[in-house]
Amino acid sequence: MLSRLGTFLYTHRRRVLFAAVIIAAVAGIFGAGVAKHLSPYGANDPATQSVQATNRYEQAAGRQIDAGIVALVTGVDVHTASGRARVSEVASSLRAQPDGAAVAGYDTTGDPAMVSRDQRSTYVVAYFKPLSDTRIKDDAQQIERQFAGQSDVKLGGQAIANAQANTQVSHDLAHAELLAFPLIFLLSLMFFRSLVAALLPPLLGGLAIVTTFFALRIVSNVVDLSVFALNLVTGLGLGLAIDYSLFMVSRYREETAKAGFGAPALQRTLATAGRTIMFSSITAASAIAALAIFPQRFLYSMGIAGAMVALLAATLALLVLPALLAVLGPRVNALAPKWLQRAADRDARPTESGAWYRLSQFVMRRPVRVAVLSAAFLIALGIPFTGIRFITVNASVLPPSASARQVNDALAQQFPPNRTTPLEVVVGAPAGSPQAAAFAARVRSLPGVSTVSVPRPAGPERALVDIAPLHPPLSQPTKQLVHDVRALHEPFYVGVAGQTAAYLDLESSLGAHLPAVLAVIVAATLIILFLFTGSVVLPIKAVVMNLLTLSAVFGILVLIFQDGHLQGLLGYTSQGALDAAQPIFLAAVAFGLATDYGVFLLSRIKEAHDGGASDRDAVAIGLERTGRIVTAAALLFAVAIGAFATSQLVFIKELGLGAALAVLIDASIVRALLVPSLMVLLGRWNWWAPAPLRRLHERIGLRETGTPAAPEPSRA
């Protein structure tokens, strides 16, 4: 199948490239503004109590339950006429917003908690109508522009924080691209051995990114997607394009060294490297797509976008890149210094010398020692993971220069605590009823309560009771208070919303959906690797190796972001925990990427084994032929996605650094040491499968590898 594709692409190479240019132009035009059509982070599960309580309130009251805007007015004394006039002016500006529903300040409530301890600041809160997140994001950005230049007013609140996070994501995206592309090009020149070949990964990556943006623009019309998916598309698209380009170009050079620059070389390249890329992309896409099981917008958006970019990058690598190689012919090696030309020639011809050959001999002479020490090192790195703590995303993740972060800090430090982050209890009784009053009185007696508001109307049949806790949001006493309120038994509906309740529901939702996600990831990996290798041992071993890699990555992230090491170097302030969604997201991405490199190595080992090499020789040949390629791909990928460690948002830093660590650990310790040593120890058992599964693989396994390669000489 893939050999025939190679023949087609060689025959119609210029037509294929012309079609690719047209598609890229269309995708670039219509996909460029995709960020404007995407929504903020999104960590809610519609099935949870906090979301359902919020929906009940908003349907009854006609406004959102949380304040979308908190306007901090500084340098005013609300007890003077001029101070009251300034606060009223700010409130009037907020009331004039067409999508606004309600505005409250000291001028209307007389609440002393809305005045700072030094009596020099106050705040005004504005509530939006229950509209879409995208609409409210646009409203918040309009309000920001309206108040720009008013130095005594700083804007915060959930809507402003979301809008500023979206803006920061776009800025970080451009900065990461600006930082990564030049460095990737220089490294590509070294690894691809020529200037022409070094241009292929950025070209393929750019095509993958713009086509995925265009696809997301279409999908966003029917599915509410998070803007943070664009970070993944950029990093993953560029990284996978590098991987696939490096593997394809390296194999193409090998085949042209044997058969010259013609159709047979392209056929053989697609039958071998193309097959590997196809299985690799399907495995990575399946692992990342499992995130779509989660109901949280951030996670399912990452699942959709990640799977799309993985498959599109592979499609381009299997269609556009071979056509381009066919057009270039020997010019793929052009514009290279003599020393790079000599290195490219060495890479294209099997050798029994060099660093990777010596490493293969070292591993095979002492496989037990290498396996035990490598596994012990990864386990040791993963020990801090046992003490992981979680937190949710809020305004504190924004950079200190963001007004939403400044307002959030001011409210925590200068005003009575937790008034803008209360437990919001939706009560199924009228606000003026004895039942609502009795419920409020009962809540006041609970431990951990600072103040309880009088029941406020939420339509004719419901009321809202705000509970200000004594302790900060997400603290253990406040979490317990949520449980205590939810444990109250009343003859009417009681639903608890608010930041802490939403976080508890997030934890519960993630835990409920996690087993299904893990089952899909593991099952997809086992099935696809079985179809690739015909073995049941190798897929199981791959899953175990991936788990070791993940535990090591999470252990390092705990040390860095939870315990606060490297704060000065990476430019962040530790929150004492990791974002609750990040480990799950990283697990899916890292699992897919680790399997990606595993497929690269196994493809050459299996090819040598199928060609007649002994088990030990097959491992040596595989490590020798893929060691440089996998290491180079991992370094380039780490640069591409690790550039997001420069983000001003701490959870984006976690994403970038975590993914980079996963590929580097996997390509070095796991693929270079642990996997080869275990394969030597297992010997012929590597290829074992029960007889029924062997027959199944013979019927449905894609075994095309072109003309079998001659076995390498014995390396014993």
C-alpha positions as CSV (number, residue, x, y, z in Angstrom):
1,M,0.0,0.0,0.0
2,L,2.6,2.5,1.0
3,S,4.9,1.4,-1.8
4,R,2.2,2.2,-4.3
5,L,1.7,5.6,-2.6
6,G,5.4,6.2,-3.2
7,T,5.0,5.4,-6.9
8,F,2.0,7.8,-7.1
9,L,3.8,10.6,-5.3
10,Y,6.9,10.3,-7.4
11,T,4.8,10.3,-10.6
12,H,2.6,13.3,-9.6
13,R,5.1,15.1,-7.3
14,R,4.6,18.6,-8.7
15,R,0.8,18.3,-8.8
16,V,0.8,17.2,-5.1
17,L,3.0,20.2,-4.2
18,F,0.8,22.6,-6.1
19,A,-2.3,21.3,-4.3
20,A,-0.5,21.6,-0.9
21,V,0.3,25.3,-1.7
22,I,-3.3,26.0,-2.5
23,I,-4.6,24.2,0.7
24,A,-2.0,26.0,2.8
25,A,-3.0,29.4,1.4
26,V,-6.7,28.8,2.1
27,A,-6.0,27.5,5.6
28,G,-3.8,30.4,6.3
29,I,-6.4,32.9,5.3
30,F,-9.4,31.4,7.1
31,G,-7.5,30.0,10.1
32,A,-5.5,33.0,11.0
33,G,-8.2,34.5,13.3
34,V,-9.2,31.3,15.1
35,A,-8.3,32.7,18.5
36,K,-11.1,35.2,18.3
37,H,-13.6,32.4,18.0
38,L,-12.3,30.4,21.0
39,S,-13.4,30.5,24.6
40,P,-11.4,30.8,27.9
41,Y,-9.9,28.0,30.0
42,G,-13.1,26.2,31.0
43,A,-12.8,23.7,33.9
44,N,-16.5,23.0,34.7
45,D,-18.4,19.8,34.4
46,P,-22.1,20.5,33.6
47,A,-23.1,17.4,35.7
48,T,-21.7,18.8,39.0
49,Q,-23.6,20.5,41.7
50,S,-21.8,23.8,41.5
51,V,-22.5,24.1,37.8
52,Q,-26.2,23.0,38.2
53,A,-26.7,25.4,41.1
54,T,-25.1,28.2,39.0
55,N,-27.4,27.4,36.1
56,R,-30.5,27.4,38.3
57,Y,-29.6,30.8,39.8
58,E,-28.8,32.4,36.4
59,Q,-32.0,31.1,34.8
60,A,-34.1,32.5,37.7
61,A,-32.2,35.8,38.3
62,G,-31.2,36.7,34.7
63,R,-27.6,37.4,35.6
64,Q,-24.4,35.4,36.3
65,I,-23.9,34.3,39.9
66,D,-20.2,35.5,40.0
67,A,-19.1,39.1,39.5
68,G,-17.7,39.4,36.0
69,I,-16.0,42.7,36.8
70,V,-14.5,44.0,40.0
71,A,-13.4,47.6,39.5
72,L,-11.0,48.6,42.3
73,V,-11.1,52.4,42.8
74,T,-8.1,53.7,44.6
75,G,-7.3,57.1,46.2
76,V,-10.9,57.8,47.2
77,D,-12.7,58.3,50.5
78,V,-16.2,57.1,50.2
79,H,-17.2,59.2,53.2
80,T,-16.7,62.4,51.2
81,A,-18.8,63.8,48.4
82,S,-16.0,63.7,45.9
83,G,-15.2,60.1,46.7
84,R,-18.9,59.0,46.5
85,A,-19.2,60.9,43.2
86,R,-16.1,59.1,41.7
87,V,-17.5,55.7,42.8
88,S,-20.9,56.5,41.3
89,E,-19.2,57.6,38.0
90,V,-17.4,54.2,37.8
91,A,-20.6,52.3,38.6
92,S,-22.6,54.3,36.0
93,S,-20.0,53.4,33.3
94,L,-20.4,49.7,34.2
95,R,-24.2,50.0,34.2
96,A,-24.2,51.4,30.7
97,Q,-22.8,48.2,29.3
98,P,-25.4,46.5,27.1
99,D,-24.7,43.0,28.4
100,G,-24.6,44.1,32.0
101,A,-27.3,42.9,34.4
102,A,-26.5,44.4,37.8
103,V,-23.9,46.7,39.5
104,A,-23.2,47.0,43.2
105,G,-20.9,49.3,45.2
106,Y,-20.6,51.0,48.5
107,D,-22.8,53.8,47.2
108,T,-25.7,51.3,46.8
109,T,-25.0,48.8,49.6
110,G,-23.4,50.8,52.3
111,D,-21.4,47.6,53.1
112,P,-18.3,48.5,55.1
113,A,-16.6,45.3,53.8
114,M,-16.4,47.1,50.4
115,V,-14.0,49.7,51.9
116,S,-10.3,49.0,52.4
117,R,-8.8,49.0,55.9
118,D,-7.0,52.3,55.2
119,Q,-10.3,53.8,54.0
120,R,-8.6,54.9,50.7
121,S,-10.0,52.3,48.3
122,T,-13.2,50.6,47.5
123,Y,-14.6,48.4,44.7
124,V,-17.6,48.1,42.5
125,V,-18.8,44.7,41.2
126,A,-20.7,44.2,37.9
127,Y,-22.6,41.1,36.9
128,F,-23.2,40.1,33.3
129,K,-26.3,38.5,31.8
130,P,-25.9,34.7,31.4
131,L,-24.2,34.8,28.0
132,S,-21.6,32.6,26.3
133,D,-18.0,32.8,27.6
134,T,-16.9,34.2,24.2
135,R,-19.4,37.0,24.3
136,I,-18.4,37.9,27.8
137,K,-14.7,37.8,26.9
138,D,-15.5,40.4,24.2
139,D,-17.4,42.5,26.6
140,A,-14.6,42.4,29.1
141,Q,-12.1,43.5,26.5
142,Q,-14.4,46.4,25.5
143,I,-14.6,47.5,29.2
144,E,-10.8,47.3,29.5
145,R,-10.5,49.7,26.5
146,Q,-13.1,52.0,28.0
147,F,-11.3,52.3,31.4
148,A,-7.8,52.5,29.8
149,G,-6.1,55.6,31.0
150,Q,-8.1,55.9,34.2
151,S,-5.2,55.4,36.6
152,D,-7.3,55.3,39.7
153,V,-9.3,52.3,38.5
154,K,-8.0,48.7,38.1
155,L,-10.2,46.1,36.6
156,G,-10.4,42.5,37.9
157,G,-12.9,39.8,38.3
158,Q,-13.5,36.5,36.4
159,A,-14.3,38.0,33.0
160,I,-11.3,40.4,33.1
161,A,-9.0,37.6,34.2
162,N,-10.2,35.3,31.4
163,A,-9.8,38.1,28.8
164,Q,-6.3,38.9,30.1
165,A,-5.4,35.2,30.1
166,N,-6.5,34.9,26.4
167,T,-4.4,38.0,25.5
168,Q,-1.4,36.6,27.4
169,V,-1.8,33.2,25.6
170,S,-1.7,35.0,22.2
171,H,1.4,36.9,23.3
172,D,3.1,33.9,24.7
173,L,2.3,31.9,21.5
174,A,4.0,34.5,19.4
175,H,7.0,34.8,21.8
176,A,7.5,31.0,21.9
177,E,7.4,30.8,18.1
178,L,9.9,33.7,17.8
179,L,12.2,32.0,20.3
180,A,11.8,28.4,19.0
181,F,12.0,28.8,15.2
182,P,15.5,30.2,14.9
183,L,16.9,27.8,17.4
184,I,15.2,24.9,15.8
185,F,16.6,25.9,12.4
186,L,20.1,26.0,13.7
187,L,19.7,22.6,15.4
188,S,18.0,21.3,12.2
189,L,21.0,22.4,10.2
190,M,23.3,20.3,12.4
191,F,21.0,17.2,12.5
192,F,19.7,17.3,8.9
193,R,23.2,17.9,7.6
194,S,22.2,20.5,4.9
195,L,20.5,23.9,4.7
196,V,17.9,22.6,2.3
197,A,17.0,19.6,4.5
198,A,17.0,21.9,7.6
199,L,14.2,24.0,6.0
200,L,11.9,21.0,5.7
201,P,10.8,20.7,9.4
202,P,9.8,24.4,9.8
203,L,8.0,24.1,6.4
204,L,6.1,21.0,7.4
205,G,5.5,22.3,10.9
206,G,4.1,25.6,9.5
207,L,1.7,23.6,7.2
208,A,0.6,21.4,10.1
209,I,-0.1,24.4,12.3
210,V,-2.1,26.5,9.7
211,T,-4.1,23.5,8.6
212,T,-5.0,22.6,12.1
213,F,-5.9,26.2,12.9
214,F,-8.2,26.1,9.9
215,A,-9.7,22.8,11.1
216,L,-10.2,24.2,14.6
217,R,-11.9,27.3,13.1
218,I,-14.5,24.9,11.5
219,V,-14.9,22.8,14.6
220,S,-15.4,25.9,16.8
221,N,-18.7,26.5,15.0
222,V,-20.2,23.4,16.6
223,V,-18.0,22.7,19.7
224,D,-17.0,25.3,22.3
225,L,-13.2,25.1,22.3
226,S,-10.6,26.6,24.7
227,V,-8.1,29.1,23.3
228,F,-5.4,27.3,25.2
229,A,-5.6,24.5,22.6
230,L,-3.6,26.8,20.3
231,N,-0.5,26.5,22.5
232,L,-0.6,22.7,22.1
233,V,-1.2,22.9,18.3
234,T,1.9,25.1,17.9
235,G,4.2,23.1,20.0
236,L,3.0,19.7,19.1
237,G,2.6,20.5,15.4
238,L,6.2,21.8,15.1
239,G,7.6,19.0,17.2
240,L,5.9,16.2,15.3
241,A,6.8,17.8,12.0
242,I,10.4,17.7,13.2
243,D,10.2,14.1,14.2
244,Y,8.6,12.9,11.0
245,S,10.8,14.9,8.8
246,L,14.0,13.7,10.5
247,F,12.9,10.1,10.3
248,M,11.7,10.4,6.7
249,V,14.8,12.3,5.4
250,S,17.2,10.0,7.2
251,R,15.6,6.9,5.7
252,Y,15.4,8.5,2.3
253,R,19.2,9.2,2.4
254,E,19.8,5.6,3.3
255,E,17.7,4.3,0.4
256,T,19.2,6.7,-2.1
257,A,22.7,5.6,-1.0
258,K,21.7,2.1,-2.1
259,A,19.4,2.8,-5.1
260,G,20.0,6.4,-6.2
261,F,17.4,9.2,-6.4
262,G,14.5,7.6,-8.1
263,A,11.1,6.0,-7.5
264,P,12.5,2.9,-5.8
265,A,14.1,4.9,-3.1
266,L,10.9,6.8,-2.4
267,Q,8.9,3.6,-2.4
268,R,11.2,1.9,0.1
269,T,11.2,5.1,2.3
270,L,7.4,5.2,2.5
271,A,7.2,1.4,3.0
272,T,9.5,1.6,6.0
273,A,9.7,5.1,7.5
274,G,6.2,5.9,6.2
275,R,4.8,2.9,7.9
276,T,6.5,3.9,11.2
277,I,5.2,7.4,10.9
278,M,1.6,6.2,10.3
279,F,1.6,3.9,13.4
280,S,3.3,6.5,15.5
281,S,0.8,9.2,14.6
282,I,-2.2,7.0,15.2
283,T,-0.8,6.0,18.6
284,A,-0.1,9.6,19.6
285,A,-3.4,10.8,18.3
286,S,-5.3,8.0,20.1
287,A,-3.6,8.8,23.5
288,I,-4.3,12.5,23.2
289,A,-7.8,12.1,21.8
290,A,-8.7,10.2,25.0
291,L,-8.8,13.7,26.7
292,A,-12.0,14.3,24.8
293,I,-13.8,12.0,27.3
294,F,-13.5,14.7,29.9
295,P,-16.4,17.2,30.0
296,Q,-14.0,20.1,30.9
297,R,-13.5,22.5,28.0
298,F,-9.8,22.8,28.6
299,L,-9.2,19.1,28.5
300,Y,-11.5,18.0,25.6
301,S,-10.2,21.0,23.6
302,M,-6.7,19.7,24.0
303,G,-7.8,16.2,23.1
304,I,-9.5,17.4,19.9
305,A,-6.7,19.8,18.9
306,G,-3.9,17.4,19.8
307,A,-5.4,14.5,17.8
308,M,-6.0,16.7,14.8
309,V,-2.5,18.1,14.7
310,A,-0.9,14.7,15.1
311,L,-2.9,13.2,12.2
312,L,-2.4,16.2,10.0
313,A,1.3,16.4,10.6
314,A,1.6,12.7,9.7
315,T,-0.6,13.2,6.6
316,L,1.6,16.0,5.4
317,A,4.7,13.9,6.2
318,L,3.3,11.0,4.1
319,L,2.0,13.1,1.2
320,V,3.7,16.5,0.9
321,L,7.2,15.6,2.2
322,P,7.8,12.6,-0.1
323,A,6.6,14.7,-3.1
324,L,9.0,17.5,-2.1
325,L,11.9,15.0,-1.7
326,A,11.1,13.6,-5.1
327,V,11.3,17.1,-6.6
328,L,14.5,18.0,-4.8
329,G,16.3,14.7,-5.5
330,P,20.0,15.1,-4.7
331,R,19.4,18.8,-4.0
332,V,18.1,17.8,-0.5
333,N,21.8,17.5,0.4
334,A,22.6,20.9,-1.1
335,L,24.1,24.0,0.7
336,A,26.0,22.0,3.3
337,P,29.6,22.5,4.5
338,K,32.0,19.7,3.7
339,W,32.0,18.3,7.3
340,L,28.2,18.1,7.2
341,Q,28.3,16.4,3.8
342,R,30.7,13.8,5.2
343,A,28.5,13.3,8.3
344,A,25.4,12.8,6.1
345,D,27.2,10.2,4.0
346,R,28.2,8.4,7.2
347,D,24.6,8.5,8.5
348,A,23.3,7.0,5.3
349,R,25.6,3.9,5.5
350,P,25.5,1.2,8.2
351,T,28.5,1.3,10.4
352,E,30.0,-0.7,13.3
353,S,31.6,2.2,14.9
354,G,30.6,5.5,16.5
355,A,29.0,6.4,19.8
356,W,25.7,4.6,19.3
357,Y,27.4,1.4,18.2
358,R,29.6,1.5,21.3
359,L,26.6,2.3,23.5
360,S,24.7,-0.7,22.1
361,Q,27.7,-3.0,22.9
362,F,27.9,-1.5,26.4
363,V,24.2,-2.2,27.1
364,M,24.3,-5.7,25.7
365,R,27.3,-6.7,27.7
366,R,25.7,-5.8,31.0
367,P,21.9,-5.7,30.4
368,V,20.9,-6.6,34.0
369,R,23.0,-3.8,35.6
370,V,21.8,-1.2,33.0
371,A,18.1,-2.2,33.4
372,V,18.2,-2.1,37.2
373,L,20.1,1.2,37.5
374,S,18.0,2.9,34.8
375,A,14.7,1.8,36.4
376,A,15.9,2.7,39.9
377,F,16.9,6.2,38.7
378,L,13.4,6.8,37.1
379,I,11.7,5.5,40.2
380,A,13.8,7.8,42.4
381,L,12.9,10.8,40.2
382,G,9.2,9.9,40.7
383,I,9.2,9.7,44.5
384,P,8.2,13.4,45.0
385,F,5.1,12.7,42.9
386,T,3.7,10.8,45.9
387,G,3.3,14.2,47.7
388,I,1.6,16.0,44.8
389,R,-1.1,18.6,45.6
390,F,-3.6,20.3,43.3
391,I,-5.1,23.7,42.8
392,T,-7.3,25.3,40.2
393,V,-6.6,28.2,37.8
394,N,-7.5,31.7,39.0
395,A,-6.3,35.2,38.7
396,S,-3.2,34.4,40.7
397,V,-1.7,32.6,37.7
398,L,-1.5,35.8,35.7
399,P,1.7,37.9,35.6
400,P,2.0,40.6,38.3
401,S,1.5,43.3,35.7
402,A,-2.0,42.1,34.9
403,S,-4.7,44.2,36.5
404,A,-6.8,41.2,37.4
405,R,-3.9,39.8,39.4
406,Q,-3.4,43.1,41.1
407,V,-7.1,43.4,42.0
408,N,-7.1,39.8,43.3
409,D,-4.1,40.5,45.5
410,A,-5.5,43.8,46.8
411,L,-8.8,42.2,47.7
412,A,-7.0,39.5,49.7
413,Q,-4.6,41.9,51.5
414,Q,-6.5,45.2,52.0
415,F,-10.1,44.2,52.5
416,P,-12.0,41.9,54.8
417,P,-11.2,38.4,53.6
418,N,-13.1,36.3,51.1
419,R,-16.0,38.7,50.4
420,T,-15.6,38.4,46.6
421,T,-15.0,34.6,46.8
422,P,-17.9,33.4,49.0
423,L,-19.7,30.1,49.0
424,E,-22.7,30.8,46.9
425,V,-25.7,28.8,48.1
426,V,-28.8,28.6,45.9
427,V,-31.8,27.9,48.0
428,G,-35.1,26.6,46.6
429,A,-37.2,28.9,48.7
430,P,-38.3,32.5,48.3
431,A,-35.9,35.1,49.7
432,G,-38.4,36.5,52.2
433,S,-39.7,33.1,53.4
434,P,-39.1,31.7,56.9
435,Q,-37.5,28.7,55.4
436,A,-34.7,30.8,53.7
437,A,-34.2,32.8,56.9
438,A,-34.0,29.6,59.0
439,F,-31.5,28.1,56.6
440,A,-29.2,31.2,56.8
441,A,-29.3,31.1,60.6
442,R,-28.4,27.4,60.5
443,V,-25.5,28.1,58.3
444,R,-24.2,30.8,60.6
445,S,-23.6,28.2,63.3
446,L,-21.3,26.1,61.1
447,P,-17.5,26.2,61.9
448,G,-15.4,28.2,59.6
449,V,-18.0,30.8,58.7
450,S,-17.1,34.5,58.8
451,T,-20.4,36.1,57.7
452,V,-23.6,35.1,56.0
453,S,-25.7,37.4,53.9
454,V,-29.4,37.8,54.2
455,P,-31.2,35.7,51.5
456,R,-31.4,37.7,48.3
457,P,-34.1,37.1,45.6
458,A,-33.3,34.9,42.7
459,G,-36.6,34.9,41.0
460,P,-39.9,34.3,42.8
461,E,-39.1,30.8,44.1
462,R,-35.4,30.9,44.8
463,A,-32.9,32.8,46.9
464,L,-29.1,33.2,47.0
465,V,-27.2,33.1,50.3
466,D,-23.5,34.2,50.3
467,I,-21.3,32.6,52.9
468,A,-17.9,34.3,53.5
469,P,-15.5,31.8,55.0
470,L,-13.0,32.5,57.7
471,H,-10.2,30.9,55.7
472,P,-9.0,31.5,52.1
473,P,-10.6,29.8,49.1
474,L,-9.4,26.2,48.4
475,S,-8.0,25.9,51.9
476,Q,-8.8,22.7,53.8
477,P,-11.2,24.4,56.3
478,T,-13.1,26.1,53.4
479,K,-13.3,22.8,51.6
480,Q,-14.8,21.3,54.8
481,L,-17.3,24.1,55.0
482,V,-18.5,23.2,51.5
483,H,-19.0,19.6,52.6
484,D,-20.8,20.8,55.8
485,V,-23.2,23.0,53.9
486,R,-23.9,20.2,51.4
487,A,-24.6,17.8,54.2
488,L,-27.4,19.9,55.6
489,H,-30.8,18.2,55.0
490,E,-33.5,20.6,54.0
491,P,-37.0,20.1,52.6
492,F,-36.0,22.3,49.6
493,Y,-33.2,22.4,47.0
494,V,-29.8,23.5,48.3
495,G,-26.9,23.8,45.9
496,V,-23.4,25.2,46.7
497,A,-21.4,27.0,44.0
498,G,-18.4,29.4,44.2
499,Q,-14.7,28.9,43.7
500,T,-14.0,26.3,46.3
501,A,-17.2,24.3,45.5
502,A,-16.3,24.4,41.8
503,Y,-12.8,23.1,42.6
504,L,-14.1,20.2,44.7
505,D,-16.5,19.3,41.9
506,L,-13.6,19.5,39.4
507,E,-11.6,17.0,41.5
508,S,-14.5,14.7,41.7
509,S,-15.3,14.9,38.0
510,L,-11.7,14.3,37.0
511,G,-11.5,11.3,39.3
512,A,-14.7,9.9,37.9
513,H,-13.6,10.2,34.3
514,L,-10.0,9.3,34.7
515,P,-10.3,5.5,34.7
516,A,-12.1,5.6,31.3
517,V,-9.4,7.9,29.9
518,L,-6.6,5.7,31.1
519,A,-8.3,2.6,29.8
520,V,-8.6,4.2,26.3
521,I,-5.0,5.3,26.3
522,V,-3.6,2.0,27.4
523,A,-5.9,-0.1,25.2
524,A,-5.1,2.0,22.1
525,T,-1.4,1.7,22.8
526,L,-1.6,-2.0,23.3
527,I,-3.7,-2.6,20.2
528,I,-1.8,-0.3,17.8
529,L,1.6,-1.6,18.9
530,F,0.4,-5.2,18.6
531,L,-0.7,-4.5,15.0
532,F,2.7,-2.9,14.4
533,T,4.9,-5.6,15.9
534,G,2.7,-8.8,16.2
535,S,3.9,-9.1,19.8
536,V,2.0,-8.8,23.0
537,V,5.2,-8.5,25.1
538,L,6.5,-5.3,23.4
539,P,3.2,-3.3,23.8
540,I,3.0,-4.2,27.5
541,K,6.6,-3.3,28.0
542,A,6.0,0.0,26.2
543,V,3.1,0.8,28.6
544,V,5.3,0.1,31.7
545,M,8.2,2.2,30.3
546,N,5.8,5.1,29.6
547,L,4.5,4.9,33.2
548,L,8.0,5.1,34.5
549,T,8.7,8.2,32.3
550,L,5.5,9.8,33.5
551,S,6.3,9.3,37.2
552,A,9.7,10.8,36.7
553,V,8.3,13.8,34.9
554,F,5.6,14.4,37.6
555,G,8.2,14.1,40.3
556,I,10.4,16.8,38.7
557,L,7.4,19.0,38.2
558,V,6.5,18.7,41.9
559,L,10.0,19.7,42.9
560,I,10.0,22.7,40.5
561,F,6.5,24.1,40.6
562,Q,4.9,22.8,43.8
563,D,8.0,23.0,46.1
564,G,9.1,26.3,44.4
565,H,12.6,25.3,43.2
566,L,13.9,27.3,40.2
567,Q,11.4,30.2,40.7
568,G,14.0,32.8,39.9
569,L,15.3,31.0,36.9
570,L,11.9,30.3,35.3
571,G,10.3,33.5,36.5
572,Y,7.2,32.4,38.4
573,T,5.7,32.3,41.9
574,S,4.9,28.9,43.3
575,Q,1.3,28.3,44.2
576,G,2.3,25.3,46.4
577,A,0.5,22.9,44.1
578,L,0.0,22.0,40.5
579,D,-3.0,22.8,38.4
580,A,-5.4,19.9,38.8
581,A,-5.9,19.4,35.0
582,Q,-2.2,19.6,34.0
583,P,-1.0,16.1,35.2
584,I,-3.9,14.5,33.3
585,F,-3.2,16.5,30.1
586,L,0.6,15.8,30.4
587,A,0.0,12.1,31.0
588,A,-1.9,11.8,27.7
589,V,0.5,13.9,25.7
590,A,3.6,12.3,27.2
591,F,2.2,8.9,26.8
592,G,1.6,9.5,23.1
593,L,5.0,11.1,22.6
594,A,6.9,8.3,24.5
595,T,5.2,5.7,22.3
596,D,6.1,7.8,19.3
597,Y,9.8,7.3,20.0
598,G,9.3,3.7,21.0
599,V,7.8,3.0,17.6
600,F,10.8,4.6,15.9
601,L,13.2,2.3,17.8
602,L,11.0,-0.8,17.5
603,S,10.6,-0.3,13.7
604,R,14.3,-0.7,13.1
605,I,14.7,-3.5,15.6
606,K,11.8,-5.4,14.0
607,E,13.0,-4.7,10.5
608,A,16.4,-6.2,11.4
609,H,14.8,-9.2,13.2
610,D,12.5,-9.8,10.2
611,G,15.5,-9.6,7.9
612,G,17.2,-12.5,9.7
613,A,19.3,-10.8,12.4
614,S,19.5,-12.5,15.8
615,D,17.7,-11.0,18.8
616,R,20.9,-9.4,20.1
617,D,22.0,-8.2,16.7
618,A,18.6,-6.7,16.0
619,V,18.7,-4.6,19.2
620,A,22.2,-3.4,18.3
621,I,21.2,-2.5,14.7
622,G,18.0,-0.7,15.9
623,L,19.9,1.4,18.5
624,E,22.7,2.2,16.1
625,R,20.4,3.2,13.3
626,T,17.9,5.2,15.4
627,G,20.0,6.5,18.3
628,R,21.1,9.7,16.6
629,I,17.7,10.2,15.0
630,V,15.6,9.8,18.2
631,T,18.0,11.9,20.2
632,A,18.0,14.7,17.6
633,A,14.2,14.5,17.3
634,A,13.8,14.7,21.1
635,L,16.1,17.7,21.4
636,L,14.3,19.5,18.6
637,F,10.9,18.6,20.0
638,A,12.0,19.8,23.5
639,V,13.0,23.1,22.0
640,A,9.7,23.4,20.1
641,I,7.3,22.7,23.0
642,G,9.7,23.6,25.8
643,A,9.6,27.2,24.5
644,F,6.3,27.5,26.4
645,A,8.3,27.4,29.6
646,T,8.9,31.1,28.9
647,S,5.1,31.8,29.2
648,Q,4.0,34.3,31.8
649,L,1.2,31.8,32.9
650,V,2.5,29.2,35.3
651,F,0.3,26.4,34.1
652,I,1.5,26.9,30.6
653,K,5.1,26.7,31.9
654,E,4.1,23.4,33.5
655,L,2.8,22.2,30.2
656,G,5.9,23.2,28.2
657,L,8.5,22.0,30.7
658,G,6.6,18.8,31.4
659,A,6.3,17.8,27.8
660,A,9.9,18.7,27.1
661,L,11.1,16.6,30.1
662,A,9.0,13.7,29.0
663,V,10.5,13.4,25.5
664,L,14.1,14.0,26.8
665,I,13.8,11.4,29.5
666,D,12.2,8.9,27.2
667,A,14.7,9.4,24.4
668,S,17.7,9.2,26.7
669,I,17.2,6.9,29.6
670,V,14.3,4.8,28.4
671,R,15.1,4.4,24.7
672,A,18.9,4.4,24.9
673,L,19.3,2.2,28.0
674,L,16.2,0.7,29.5
675,V,14.4,-0.6,26.5
676,P,17.5,-2.2,24.8
677,S,18.6,-3.8,28.0
678,L,15.2,-5.4,28.6
679,M,15.0,-6.6,25.0
680,V,18.4,-8.3,25.3
681,L,17.2,-10.0,28.5
682,L,13.9,-11.1,27.0
683,G,15.5,-12.4,23.8
684,R,13.0,-14.3,21.6
685,W,10.2,-13.7,24.1
686,N,10.1,-10.1,22.8
687,W,8.2,-11.4,19.8
688,W,5.8,-13.8,21.6
689,A,2.1,-13.8,21.1
690,P,-0.5,-16.5,21.6
691,A,-1.3,-18.5,18.5
692,P,-4.8,-17.0,18.0
693,L,-3.3,-13.4,18.1
694,R,-0.5,-14.4,15.8
695,R,-3.1,-15.6,13.3
696,L,-5.0,-12.4,13.8
697,H,-1.9,-10.3,13.1
698,E,-1.2,-12.2,10.0
699,R,-4.7,-11.3,8.7
700,I,-5.0,-7.7,9.8
701,G,-1.5,-6.5,10.7
702,L,0.1,-4.0,8.3
703,R,3.4,-5.7,7.6
704,E,4.5,-3.9,4.5
705,T,8.2,-3.1,4.7
706,G,9.3,-3.2,1.1
707,T,12.3,-5.3,0.1
708,P,13.6,-7.0,3.2
709,A,16.9,-5.5,4.4
710,A,19.9,-7.7,4.5
711,P,20.8,-8.8,8.0
712,E,23.7,-7.0,9.6
713,P,26.9,-8.9,10.5
714,S,27.0,-10.4,13.9
715,R,28.0,-7.9,16.7
716,A,28.5,-10.5,19.4
